[in-house]
Amino acid sequence: MGFNRKREAFKHMPWQEQYRAKLCSPGEAAVVVRNNDIVSLCGGCCIPDGFVGALATRGKELDEVTLLAGFALKEYNYMDPGLKGHFNLESVFVGPMERKSIKEGITSYVPAHLQQMGKWLENRRPNVVANAVSPPDERGYMSRSLFAGLSHKIAFDSAENVIVEVNSQLPRLNGGALDIHVSEVDYIIENDYELTQIEDIPISATEKAIAGHVVELIPNGATVQLGLGGLPNAVGYFLRDKKNLGCHAEVVSNSIMELMKVGAVNGSCKNFYPGKVLGCFCVGNKELWNFVHENTDFLFYEVDYINNPEIIGRNDNLISVNNSLMMDLTGQAASESIGPVQYSGTGGQVNFVHGAARSQGGKSILAFSSTYSDNDGNLHSRILPVLSEGTVISTSRNDVQLVVTEFGIADLRWKSIRERVKALLKIAHPDFRDTLAFQARKYRWL
C-alpha cells in the first residue's frame, strides 16, 4: 500500500492526520487476512459490510480462515456454501442467517453464556478485528455503536490488525469504554451503507394472552429485562400502564424505547444506576437508533458486565422475561434447540435467571405458547413428559422459577416433582393434558 499504516507510526500526529493517513478501500484492508487467521467481525449492524464483501471476494484465495461473528441481520457473501473450508464461521448466538448456514455446514455454534463473550475472544485471540463504527467525535473517538457490548475491547487490544468501517448512520452510544480512538486502529474504511432494520413483529392473540399473565407478575417500580421477538414486544405493550419501571437488559429494543417515551420506564425506583437504562446492544429500527444517539438516559457496557449475575442481582425487584421452546414436566427448559438442531443460543437467559435469583424481590419468568404447529399443520404440545433425543437443556430445572403460557402461571419455586407436574399440567393446552398426565403417572410422578 506504499506506507506503514500501523498504530505506532502515527502516534505523534494529530488524530485528524492519522485518520486521513489510515484511510483505505475495503479491498486494501482485506489483504491483511492470511490463511489460518482468526477474524472477529462483531455482530448485527456492526458487521462491517464493505470489508466482509471484499474478504468474501478473496475467499477462494484463502484457506481455513475462522470468522467470529453472530446475529447477522442479513445474508453475507462469506456464508456462501462454495466458500466452506476457505471460511469457517463460529457464532455464540444463532439467528435466522446462522440457522441457515449451520444447516449448510458453514457455521458452528459455540455453546456459551453471553456473559462469557470476552473470555471466548480472549481464548480465541483473533489476529484481525473488523468493526463498523460511528464517525469520530471532536477528540477522535469512534463509537463501537449498536453492538458495542459484543465487540469486546480484549479483541481490539490483542489483534495484530484493527480495521474499522466508519458509517455515519451508526449512532454514538453513551456508556463505559465503548469508544475506540483513531490512534488505536490500523485501517479506516468509509462506507455509508444502509443498516438493516428490525421492525416489531405483529403481536398474536396468543402472545397477548401470555403477556397479560406476565405483567401480573411485574409490579410498579420493578426493573425489567425483556428479550427479542413477538412475545417480549407484547409484554412491552402491556407494560405501558405500569409506573416507574427500570431496565437492565442485554438488548435494548423498540419496546424499551416505547416504554421510555410513554413514561412507563424512567428508572426512578432503581437502586442501582437510578434513572438509567443499562444495556449492551440494540436491535430495532431507525427510530431506535436516533433515540439512543448520545442519549444520556442510557448506559451501555460490555456484555461481561451487563450479564454478570452478581451485577444483575444488585438491582432490587429485577424481573427477567425470556422465551423457551419446550419444557418437560419437571421444569427443564429447552430454549435453544429443537432436538439436536440448533435454533438459537443460550444467550443471556441463564445469566438473567441467576441474576434475578440474587435480586432482592427478583423473579425470573420463562414464557412460551403452549403449542406449535408443524409443517403439515399438526398441533404439538411444547410441554412434554420428556424432551426429545438430542434436545439441549438451556436452564436447569433447579433454576426455573415462574413459567407462563396463554393458560396461566406455574410457580415452580421450591416445588416437588409431583407439585411441578400438577402446576405445568394446568398451563398446558387442554387437548394434551390427559396424555401428559397419563405419561406422568407412568413415570410415577403423580
C-alpha positions as CSV (number, residue, x, y, z in Angstrom):
1,M,0.0,0.0,0.0
2,G,3.0,2.2,-0.2
3,F,3.4,3.2,3.5
4,N,3.1,1.8,7.0
5,R,-0.4,2.3,8.5
6,K,0.4,0.7,11.8
7,R,-0.6,2.5,15.0
8,E,2.9,3.3,16.3
9,A,3.9,5.1,13.1
10,F,1.3,7.8,13.7
11,K,1.1,8.2,17.5
12,H,2.5,11.7,17.5
13,M,0.3,13.0,14.7
14,P,-3.0,14.9,15.4
15,W,-5.9,12.5,15.2
16,Q,-7.2,14.2,12.0
17,E,-4.0,13.5,10.2
18,Q,-3.9,9.9,11.5
19,Y,-7.4,9.4,10.2
20,R,-6.5,10.6,6.7
21,A,-3.4,8.5,6.6
22,K,-5.2,5.3,7.6
23,L,-8.0,5.7,5.1
24,C,-8.2,2.8,2.6
25,S,-10.6,0.8,0.5
26,P,-12.3,-2.4,1.7
27,G,-10.1,-4.4,-0.7
28,E,-6.9,-2.9,0.7
29,A,-8.0,-3.7,4.3
30,A,-9.0,-7.3,3.3
31,V,-5.5,-8.0,2.1
32,V,-4.2,-8.3,5.7
33,V,-6.1,-11.5,6.2
34,R,-4.0,-14.6,5.7
35,N,-4.5,-18.4,5.7
36,N,-5.4,-19.8,9.2
37,D,-6.2,-16.3,10.6
38,I,-8.9,-15.8,13.1
39,V,-11.0,-12.7,12.3
40,S,-13.5,-11.1,14.7
41,L,-16.4,-9.4,12.9
42,C,-18.6,-8.3,15.9
43,G,-22.4,-8.8,15.1
44,G,-25.7,-7.4,13.9
45,C,-25.4,-3.9,12.4
46,C,-21.8,-3.7,13.3
47,I,-20.6,-6.4,10.9
48,P,-18.5,-4.2,8.5
49,D,-20.4,-4.5,5.2
50,G,-17.7,-3.3,2.8
51,F,-14.9,-5.2,4.5
52,V,-16.7,-8.6,4.6
53,G,-17.7,-8.1,1.0
54,A,-14.1,-7.6,0.0
55,L,-13.0,-10.5,2.1
56,A,-15.5,-12.8,0.5
57,T,-14.2,-11.8,-2.9
58,R,-10.8,-13.1,-1.7
59,G,-12.4,-16.3,-0.3
60,K,-11.1,-18.8,-2.9
61,E,-7.5,-17.5,-2.3
62,L,-7.7,-18.3,1.4
63,D,-7.8,-21.5,3.5
64,E,-9.1,-22.2,7.0
65,V,-9.8,-18.6,7.9
66,T,-12.1,-18.6,11.0
67,L,-14.7,-15.8,11.2
68,L,-16.1,-15.0,14.6
69,A,-19.5,-13.3,14.3
70,G,-23.1,-13.6,15.5
71,F,-26.7,-12.5,14.9
72,A,-26.1,-11.5,11.3
73,L,-29.1,-9.4,10.2
74,K,-28.8,-10.3,6.5
75,E,-27.0,-12.9,4.4
76,Y,-23.4,-12.1,3.6
77,N,-21.3,-13.5,0.8
78,Y,-18.9,-15.1,3.3
79,M,-21.7,-17.5,4.2
80,D,-21.7,-18.9,0.6
81,P,-21.5,-22.8,0.8
82,G,-19.0,-22.6,-2.0
83,L,-16.5,-21.0,0.4
84,K,-16.7,-23.8,3.0
85,G,-13.2,-24.6,4.1
86,H,-12.0,-21.3,2.9
87,F,-14.0,-19.7,5.7
88,N,-15.1,-21.4,8.9
89,L,-17.7,-19.5,10.9
90,E,-18.2,-19.6,14.6
91,S,-21.0,-17.9,16.5
92,V,-22.1,-17.6,20.1
93,F,-25.6,-16.7,19.0
94,V,-27.8,-18.2,16.3
95,G,-30.3,-16.1,14.3
96,P,-32.1,-16.9,11.0
97,M,-28.9,-16.4,9.0
98,E,-26.7,-18.6,11.2
99,R,-29.5,-21.2,11.3
100,K,-29.3,-21.5,7.6
101,S,-25.5,-21.6,7.5
102,I,-25.4,-24.2,10.3
103,K,-27.7,-26.4,8.1
104,E,-25.3,-25.9,5.2
105,G,-22.3,-26.8,7.4
106,I,-20.7,-23.3,7.3
107,T,-21.3,-22.1,10.8
108,S,-20.6,-23.9,14.0
109,Y,-22.3,-22.8,17.2
110,V,-20.2,-22.0,20.3
111,P,-22.1,-23.2,23.5
112,A,-21.6,-20.4,26.0
113,H,-23.3,-17.9,28.2
114,L,-23.3,-14.5,26.5
115,Q,-21.5,-13.1,29.6
116,Q,-18.5,-15.2,28.6
117,M,-18.1,-13.3,25.3
118,G,-14.9,-11.6,26.5
119,K,-13.4,-14.9,27.7
120,W,-14.2,-16.5,24.4
121,L,-12.4,-13.8,22.4
122,E,-9.5,-13.8,24.9
123,N,-9.2,-17.6,24.3
124,R,-9.5,-17.4,20.5
125,R,-7.1,-14.4,20.2
126,P,-8.2,-13.1,16.8
127,N,-5.4,-11.9,14.5
128,V,-7.7,-9.3,12.9
129,V,-10.6,-7.4,14.3
130,A,-13.0,-5.6,12.0
131,N,-15.9,-3.5,13.3
132,A,-18.4,-0.9,11.9
133,V,-18.2,2.3,14.0
134,S,-19.6,5.8,14.1
135,P,-17.7,8.8,12.7
136,P,-15.2,10.2,15.2
137,D,-16.1,13.0,17.6
138,E,-14.1,16.2,18.1
139,R,-11.5,14.2,20.1
140,G,-11.1,11.4,17.6
141,Y,-13.2,8.8,19.4
142,M,-15.4,6.5,17.3
143,S,-18.3,4.7,19.0
144,R,-18.4,0.9,18.6
145,S,-22.1,1.6,18.4
146,L,-25.2,-0.6,18.2
147,F,-23.4,-3.9,19.0
148,A,-20.7,-2.3,21.1
149,G,-21.3,-4.6,24.1
150,L,-20.4,-7.6,22.0
151,S,-17.3,-6.1,20.2
152,H,-15.0,-6.7,23.1
153,K,-12.1,-4.5,23.9
154,I,-10.0,-7.5,24.7
155,A,-10.0,-8.4,20.9
156,F,-9.1,-4.9,19.9
157,D,-6.2,-4.8,22.3
158,S,-4.7,-8.1,21.3
159,A,-5.2,-8.2,17.5
160,E,-2.4,-7.6,15.0
161,N,-4.6,-5.6,12.8
162,V,-7.6,-3.5,13.8
163,I,-9.9,-2.4,11.0
164,V,-12.9,0.0,11.4
165,E,-15.6,0.8,8.9
166,V,-17.0,4.3,9.5
167,N,-20.7,4.6,8.8
168,S,-22.4,7.9,9.5
169,Q,-25.7,6.1,10.1
170,L,-24.4,4.4,13.2
171,P,-25.2,6.3,16.4
172,R,-22.9,7.2,19.3
173,L,-23.8,5.3,22.5
174,N,-23.4,6.7,25.9
175,G,-21.6,4.3,28.3
176,G,-18.5,2.7,29.7
177,A,-15.4,2.4,27.5
178,L,-17.2,1.6,24.3
179,D,-15.3,4.0,22.1
180,I,-12.2,3.4,20.1
181,H,-9.7,6.2,19.2
182,V,-8.3,6.8,15.7
183,S,-4.9,6.1,17.2
184,E,-5.9,2.6,18.2
185,V,-6.7,1.4,14.7
186,D,-4.7,0.4,11.7
187,Y,-7.1,0.7,8.7
188,I,-10.1,3.0,8.3
189,I,-12.8,2.4,5.6
190,E,-15.5,4.9,5.0
191,N,-18.8,3.3,3.9
192,D,-22.2,4.8,4.4
193,Y,-24.3,1.7,3.7
194,E,-27.9,1.3,4.8
195,L,-28.3,-0.5,8.1
196,T,-30.7,-3.5,8.4
197,Q,-33.7,-2.5,10.4
198,I,-35.7,-5.0,12.5
199,E,-39.3,-3.9,12.8
200,D,-41.7,-5.1,15.5
201,I,-43.3,-8.4,14.9
202,P,-47.1,-8.2,14.9
203,I,-48.5,-9.5,18.2
204,S,-50.7,-12.6,18.0
205,A,-53.7,-13.2,20.2
206,T,-51.8,-16.0,22.0
207,E,-48.9,-13.6,22.7
208,K,-51.3,-11.1,24.1
209,A,-52.8,-13.7,26.4
210,I,-49.3,-14.7,27.6
211,A,-48.3,-11.1,28.1
212,G,-51.4,-10.4,30.1
213,H,-50.3,-13.1,32.6
214,V,-46.6,-11.9,32.6
215,V,-47.5,-8.3,33.5
216,E,-49.4,-9.6,36.6
217,L,-46.0,-10.6,37.9
218,I,-44.3,-7.2,37.3
219,P,-45.1,-4.6,40.0
220,N,-44.8,-0.8,39.6
221,G,-41.2,0.2,40.3
222,A,-39.6,-3.1,39.1
223,T,-36.6,-3.3,36.9
224,V,-37.2,-5.4,33.8
225,Q,-35.2,-7.4,31.3
226,L,-37.1,-8.2,28.0
227,G,-35.7,-10.3,25.2
228,L,-36.4,-10.1,21.5
229,G,-39.4,-11.1,19.4
230,G,-43.2,-11.0,19.4
231,L,-43.7,-12.1,22.9
232,P,-41.4,-9.5,24.6
233,N,-43.0,-6.9,22.3
234,A,-46.4,-7.9,23.6
235,V,-45.1,-7.7,27.2
236,G,-43.8,-4.3,26.4
237,Y,-47.1,-3.2,25.1
238,F,-48.9,-4.4,28.2
239,L,-46.4,-2.6,30.5
240,R,-47.4,0.8,29.1
241,D,-49.7,1.4,32.1
242,K,-47.1,0.5,34.7
243,K,-45.3,3.2,36.6
244,N,-41.7,4.0,37.4
245,L,-40.1,0.9,35.8
246,G,-36.4,0.5,35.3
247,C,-34.5,-1.5,32.7
248,H,-31.3,-3.6,32.9
249,A,-31.0,-5.8,29.8
250,E,-28.6,-7.1,27.3
251,V,-30.7,-5.9,24.4
252,V,-32.4,-2.6,24.0
253,S,-35.2,-2.9,21.5
254,N,-38.1,-0.8,20.1
255,S,-40.3,-1.9,23.0
256,I,-38.0,-0.4,25.6
257,M,-37.9,2.9,23.6
258,E,-41.7,3.0,23.5
259,L,-41.9,2.4,27.3
260,M,-39.5,5.3,27.9
261,K,-41.4,7.6,25.6
262,V,-44.7,7.0,27.4
263,G,-43.0,7.4,30.8
264,A,-43.5,3.8,32.0
265,V,-39.7,3.3,32.1
266,N,-38.0,6.2,33.9
267,G,-35.7,4.4,36.4
268,S,-36.9,6.5,39.3
269,C,-37.2,3.5,41.6
270,K,-33.9,1.9,40.6
271,N,-31.4,1.4,43.5
272,F,-28.6,0.5,41.0
273,Y,-27.9,3.3,38.5
274,P,-31.0,5.2,39.3
275,G,-32.7,6.9,36.3
276,K,-30.5,4.9,33.8
277,V,-31.4,2.2,31.3
278,L,-28.5,-0.3,31.1
279,G,-27.8,-2.4,28.0
280,C,-25.1,-3.8,25.8
281,F,-26.5,-3.8,22.3
282,C,-29.5,-2.5,20.2
283,V,-31.8,-4.3,17.8
284,G,-34.6,-2.3,16.1
285,N,-35.3,0.4,13.6
286,K,-34.0,3.9,12.6
287,E,-36.3,5.4,15.2
288,L,-34.5,3.5,17.9
289,W,-31.0,4.4,16.5
290,N,-31.9,8.1,16.6
291,F,-33.3,7.7,20.1
292,V,-30.2,6.1,21.6
293,H,-27.8,8.5,19.8
294,E,-25.9,10.4,22.5
295,N,-28.8,9.8,24.9
296,T,-27.6,10.1,28.4
297,D,-30.6,8.2,29.8
298,F,-28.8,5.1,28.6
299,L,-25.6,3.5,29.8
300,F,-24.1,0.8,27.6
301,Y,-21.4,-1.6,28.8
302,E,-19.7,-4.7,27.5
303,V,-21.8,-7.9,28.0
304,D,-19.4,-9.3,30.6
305,Y,-20.6,-6.5,32.9
306,I,-24.3,-6.2,31.9
307,N,-24.9,-10.0,32.0
308,N,-22.9,-10.7,35.2
309,P,-25.4,-12.3,37.6
310,E,-23.8,-10.5,40.5
311,I,-24.2,-7.2,38.8
312,I,-27.8,-8.0,37.7
313,G,-28.6,-9.0,41.2
314,R,-27.7,-5.6,42.5
315,N,-31.0,-4.4,41.1
316,D,-33.8,-4.8,43.6
317,N,-37.0,-6.3,42.1
318,L,-35.3,-7.4,38.9
319,I,-37.8,-9.3,36.7
320,S,-36.3,-11.2,33.8
321,V,-38.7,-12.3,30.9
322,N,-37.3,-14.8,28.4
323,N,-38.6,-17.4,25.9
324,S,-38.4,-21.1,25.9
325,L,-39.0,-23.5,23.0
326,M,-40.0,-26.6,25.1
327,M,-40.2,-27.7,28.7
328,D,-40.5,-31.1,30.3
329,L,-42.9,-31.8,33.1
330,T,-40.2,-31.5,35.7
331,G,-39.3,-27.9,34.6
332,Q,-36.2,-28.4,32.4
333,A,-36.2,-25.5,29.9
334,A,-35.1,-26.2,26.3
335,S,-34.7,-22.7,24.9
336,E,-32.2,-23.1,22.1
337,S,-32.5,-26.4,20.1
338,I,-35.2,-28.5,18.5
339,G,-33.9,-31.9,19.2
340,P,-30.2,-31.8,18.1
341,V,-30.8,-28.9,15.7
342,Q,-29.5,-25.6,17.0
343,Y,-32.3,-23.0,16.7
344,S,-31.0,-20.0,18.6
345,G,-28.5,-19.9,21.5
346,T,-28.3,-19.8,25.3
347,G,-27.6,-16.1,25.0
348,G,-28.1,-14.3,28.3
349,Q,-31.0,-16.4,29.6
350,V,-29.2,-18.2,32.3
351,N,-27.3,-15.1,33.3
352,F,-30.5,-13.3,34.0
353,V,-32.2,-16.3,35.6
354,H,-29.3,-16.4,38.1
355,G,-29.2,-12.6,38.4
356,A,-32.9,-12.4,39.2
357,A,-32.5,-15.1,41.9
358,R,-29.8,-12.9,43.5
359,S,-32.1,-9.8,43.3
360,Q,-34.0,-8.7,46.4
361,G,-37.6,-9.2,45.3
362,G,-36.5,-10.5,41.9
363,K,-38.2,-13.1,39.7
364,S,-37.3,-14.9,36.5
365,I,-40.1,-15.8,34.1
366,L,-39.9,-18.2,31.1
367,A,-42.8,-17.7,28.8
368,F,-44.0,-19.6,25.7
369,S,-47.1,-20.6,23.8
370,S,-48.4,-24.0,24.9
371,T,-48.4,-25.4,21.4
372,Y,-46.9,-25.1,18.0
373,S,-47.9,-26.4,14.5
374,D,-45.6,-28.5,12.3
375,N,-45.2,-28.0,8.5
376,D,-48.3,-30.2,7.9
377,G,-50.5,-28.1,10.3
378,N,-50.5,-30.7,13.1
379,L,-50.6,-29.3,16.6
380,H,-48.0,-30.3,19.2
381,S,-47.5,-29.5,22.9
382,R,-44.5,-27.5,24.0
383,I,-44.8,-29.0,27.4
384,L,-43.7,-32.6,27.2
385,P,-43.3,-35.6,29.6
386,V,-39.6,-35.9,28.5
387,L,-37.7,-33.9,25.9
388,S,-36.9,-35.4,22.6
389,E,-33.5,-37.0,21.9
390,G,-30.7,-34.5,21.4
391,T,-32.6,-31.6,22.9
392,V,-30.3,-29.1,24.7
393,I,-31.2,-28.0,28.2
394,S,-30.6,-24.3,28.5
395,T,-31.9,-23.6,32.0
396,S,-31.8,-26.3,34.7
397,R,-35.0,-27.2,36.5
398,N,-33.1,-26.2,39.6
399,D,-33.1,-22.6,38.4
400,V,-36.5,-22.3,36.7
401,Q,-38.9,-20.2,38.7
402,L,-42.1,-18.9,37.0
403,V,-43.5,-20.4,33.8
404,V,-46.2,-18.7,31.7
405,T,-48.3,-19.8,28.8
406,E,-51.6,-18.4,27.5
407,F,-53.3,-20.7,30.0
408,G,-51.8,-19.2,33.1
409,I,-48.8,-19.1,35.5
410,A,-47.0,-22.1,37.1
411,D,-44.8,-21.2,40.1
412,L,-42.2,-24.0,40.3
413,R,-40.1,-22.4,43.1
414,W,-39.4,-25.0,45.9
415,K,-41.9,-27.4,44.4
416,S,-41.5,-31.2,44.4
417,I,-41.7,-33.1,41.1
418,R,-45.3,-34.0,41.9
419,E,-46.2,-30.4,42.5
420,R,-44.3,-29.2,39.4
421,V,-46.2,-31.7,37.2
422,K,-49.5,-30.6,38.6
423,A,-48.7,-26.9,38.1
424,L,-47.4,-27.4,34.5
425,L,-50.4,-29.6,33.5
426,K,-52.7,-26.6,34.4
427,I,-51.0,-24.3,31.9
428,A,-50.6,-27.0,29.2
429,H,-53.0,-26.9,26.2
430,P,-56.3,-28.7,27.3
431,D,-56.0,-31.0,24.3
432,F,-52.8,-32.5,25.7
433,R,-53.4,-32.6,29.5
434,D,-54.8,-36.1,29.7
435,T,-52.0,-37.6,27.6
436,L,-49.4,-35.7,29.7
437,A,-51.0,-36.8,32.9
438,F,-51.0,-40.4,31.7
439,Q,-47.3,-40.2,31.0
440,A,-46.6,-38.6,34.3
441,R,-48.4,-41.4,36.2
442,K,-46.4,-43.9,34.1
443,Y,-43.2,-42.3,35.4
444,R,-44.6,-42.3,39.0
445,W,-44.6,-38.6,39.1
446,L,-48.2,-38.5,40.1
